[in-house]
Amino acid sequence: MWRMALLVVLGLVAAAGAAVSDELMPPVRLEAAGKVIDTDIGHAAPFVYDFDGDGVQDLLVGQFGGGLLWIYRNEGTNAEPKLTAGVKFKDGGKDGTVPHG
């Protein structure tokens, strides 16, 4: 189910520049560095934002289990994203997390 939510969110973001429609885009399996994006534990909470300020939107995925955050940088374009392998979001020297449970 979480994959569907992730795909729907990204579909909505991709469609944001297109004409407004009542229809959702069909889901697609997202990959980063040639591997399907997945969480180790529980549900995923995706967020799309230009984290590195290069003008293209990147992907942050929060993981329910442990509250870990992963960033997938976009080396492509907003229209044709090419996501790099995920790296843990860091808060100082330790892994950044969000409340979970």
C-alpha positions in Angstrom: 0.0 0.0 0.0 2.8 2.4 0.8 4.3 2.0 -2.7 0.9 3.1 -4.1 1.0 6.2 -1.9 4.5 7.0 -3.0 3.7 6.5 -6.6 0.5 8.6 -6.4 2.4 11.5 -4.7 5.0 11.5 -7.3 2.4 11.2 -10.0 0.7 14.3 -8.6 3.9 16.2 -8.4 4.8 15.2 -12.0 1.3 16.3 -13.1 1.5 19.6 -11.3 3.0 21.4 -14.3 0.3 19.8 -16.6 -3.3 20.8 -17.0 -5.5 20.2 -14.0 -7.4 16.9 -14.2 -9.7 14.7 -12.0 -7.7 11.6 -13.1 -4.6 10.2 -11.4 -1.7 9.0 -13.4 -1.2 5.2 -13.4 1.3 4.0 -10.8 4.8 3.1 -11.7 7.5 1.3 -9.7 10.1 3.8 -8.7 13.8 3.0 -8.9 16.9 4.6 -7.6 20.3 3.6 -8.9 18.7 0.6 -10.7 17.0 -0.8 -7.6 13.3 -0.6 -6.6 12.8 1.9 -3.7 11.6 0.0 -0.6 11.6 0.5 3.1 13.0 -2.1 5.5 10.2 -1.8 8.0 6.6 -0.6 7.8 5.1 2.1 5.6 6.9 4.8 3.7 6.1 8.5 3.9 7.4 10.3 0.7 8.1 14.0 0.3 9.3 15.7 -2.9 11.5 18.8 -2.6 14.6 20.3 -4.1 16.9 19.5 -1.2 20.2 20.4 -2.9 19.0 23.6 -4.6 19.8 22.5 -8.2 16.4 23.3 -9.6 15.1 19.6 -9.7 13.0 17.9 -7.1 14.6 15.2 -5.0 12.8 12.5 -3.0 12.8 12.0 0.8 11.3 8.8 2.1 10.5 8.5 5.8 10.2 5.0 7.2 7.7 4.1 9.8 9.9 1.5 11.4 12.6 3.4 13.3 11.6 6.7 11.8 14.6 6.7 9.5 14.8 9.2 6.6 16.4 8.5 3.2 17.2 11.1 0.5 17.3 10.1 -3.2 18.8 12.9 -5.2 17.5 13.6 -8.7 20.3 13.8 -11.3 17.7 13.9 -14.1 15.0 16.5 -14.7 11.6 17.1 -13.0 10.0 15.6 -16.1 12.3 12.7 -16.3 13.8 12.0 -12.9 16.9 9.9 -12.4 17.2 9.1 -8.7 20.6 8.2 -7.1 21.0 5.5 -4.4 19.4 6.6 -1.1 21.5 8.0 1.7 20.4 8.4 5.2 19.5 11.9 6.2 21.9 13.1 8.9 21.2 15.3 11.9 24.7 16.4 12.8 26.7 13.1 13.2 23.7 10.8 13.8 20.9 9.5 11.6 18.0 12.0 11.4 14.7 10.5 12.4 11.0 11.4 12.8 8.6 10.4 15.5 7.5 6.8 14.9 5.7 4.0 16.7 
